[in-house]
Amino acid sequence: MPQKQITIINTGCANISSVRFAFERLGVNVLVTDNTEKIAAAERLVLPGVGSAPAAMNSIKAKGLLSCIQALEQPVLGVCLGMQIMVERSQENDLGNVAATECLNLIPGEVKRMHAQGLRIPHMGWNEVSSLSDNALFAGIPNGTHFYFVHSFAVNPYAHTLATCSYGDEFSAAIHKDNFYGVQFHPERSSDAGAQLLTNFLNL
């Protein structure tokens, strides 16, 4: 059987090493690139991200990756900020509350600042993921499994939610539309459950 391959999109605003090592532990050949031809030709892709939505979108535009990512038809997994920038817009911006950040518009939806009902922000640490759909991304992962989170913004539960998590208020732990999948948690930091989810993505 040929070795599975994954391409990580180098957006210029992500800690790629931990994602890369997570796939390499699964025996996967990993390519990290910002070359649009290699991205377009990839079998499966991961869109990672850390930091802020404005910085991520500015970096993607500066690298000339916007139209390339929007045209992808193969499976794409957004992780943490990578998930957040998959939707239409984010309230996270560099201008206070003046204007939203326009995102990739791959999946309908909006990222909003979390209202954690007095709990500490950012939401950081292990938390239970529930309301799992029967989507293949969560195959073999029981309802109530814990994953590792670090974030201050989130997408409210809606039609494209695959799984939810509660931290003060409920939010989308995973979303999906067509070939685009996003997870708010960090599967690369989520032990066996995270490895199972990455394996499921490789098998889509």
N, C-alpha and C positions, 0 to 999 in steps of 0.2 A: 504494500500500500504506500503511495507517495506521501511524503511528509506534508502535513497541513501547513498553510501559510496565512499570516495575518499582516496587514499593513497598518501602521500607526501613522496618522496624519500629524506631521510636525507643524503645529499651529504657531509655534514660537512662544506659547504661554502655558506650558504644561510640564509637570514632572514625569517625563516619559519613562524614566528608568524603572520605576516600580511596576508600571504596566507591562513593559517589555519583559522584565524578569518573571512576572506572573505567567505569561504565555510561554516563555522558554521552559519554565518548570513543567509545563504540559507537553513538552516535546515539539513545540511549534516553531517553525522558522519565521522570524520577525524581521520586517523591513520598516525602518523609520524614514519618512521622506516628506518633502514638500514639493516634489516634482509632480506636476499635474498629469503628465502622461502615465507615470507609474501609479498614481492614485486612481486614475480612470480605469487602468487595466487590472487593478487588484481584485482578488476573489472576495475578500471581506476586509472591512476597515474599522479601525477604532478612532474615535474623535475624543481625545482626552482634553483636559483643561483645568487650570487652577488660576486663582486670582479673580479678576472682575470681568463681567460681560463686555464693557466698553473696550478694555484692553485686548480681550480675545478677538472681538470683531475687527478692531483696528489692525491687529496683527494679520488676521486672515485676509483682509482686504489688501494690506501692504504686500503680502506674499502672492497676491493674484490667485487666491484659492477659492474665492466666493462662488463664482459660476461653476467651477469644477465640482465643488461639494454639492451644490444644488442640483447638479445633473446626474449624480450617482444613482445607479439602479441596483447595485449589489448590496448585501446586508451591511449596515453601518451601525456601530454601537457607540453612543455618546456616554461618557462617564463624568459624573459630577457637573462641573461647569460645561463640559462637552454636551451633556444632556440639556442643560438650560439654554444654550445658544441654538439648539435645534428648533426651538419654538419661534413664534412670530416676533415677540418683543420681551424685553426685561425692564422692570422698574429700576434695576441697578444701573446707575449712570454717573457721570462725572459732573452733573449740573444740579445736584440736589433733587428736587421733585419736579423740575421744569419739563423734562422730556424723557421719554422712554428710550432705551437702546434698541434699535432695530436689529433683529437676529437673523438666523439663516432661513427661517420660514419653511422648514422641512415638515414640521408637525404643527397644527394649529395650537394656540395656547399662549399664555403669558406667565412670566416669572414675576413673583411678588415677594416683597420682604416678609419674612416669617413673623407671625404673631404667636408667640410661644406661651401666652398666658402666664407671664411672670418667670418662665424658665430661662436659663441663661442662653444667650445667643453669642456666638454661633452654636448650633446644634452639633455637638462633637462626641463621638463615641459609638458604642454598639447599641442598636435599637432593633425592635421587632418589625419585620415586614409581613404584612398580612393582606387579606383580600386578593390573594394571588389569582390571576386568571389562569386558564388552561393553556396559555400560550407556551410554545415550545421553549422559550427562553427560560422558563421556570420549571422545566421537566425535572422530576426527582428532587425538588426543593420543597419541603413541607411548609404549609402555612404557619406563620409564627417564627420562621427562621430569622436569626439575627445577622445583620450586616453592619458594616462600619461607615459612619457618616461624618462629614465635616462641611457645613454650609450654613449660610444666613438667609438665603433666598430659596424659594421653592415654587412649584406649580401646584395649584389646588387640584384635588381630584376632579376628573371630568371624563368625557367620552373616550379619550385616548389613554386613560390610566390603566396600566397592567397590574400594579400593586400599590398599596398604600402603606404609610407609616404615620404614627401619631407622636407628636412632640408639642404638647400644648394643643395645637390644632392638627387636624389630619392633612396630609399632603401626599402628592404623587411620589412614590418611591421608584416607579418605573413607568415609562410611557412608550407608545408604539403607533406608528402609521406606516403602512406599506413596508418598505425595506429599511426603515429607520427605527431604531430602538434606542432608548435612553434609560440610564439608571442614575438616580441621585446619589446613591451610595458608592463606595469604592470596592468593587469586587476584588481588586488586586490586593486589598488589605483585609479581606473578609474570610480568610482561612478556607476551610473545605467548602463552605457554601459558595464563596466567591469563585473558587476553582470550578465548581459544578456549573455555575452560571456561565463562565467563560467557555467551558467545554460545550455547553448547550449552544452558545452563539456560534462556535466553530462548526457545529453540526447542523445549523439551520440550512 
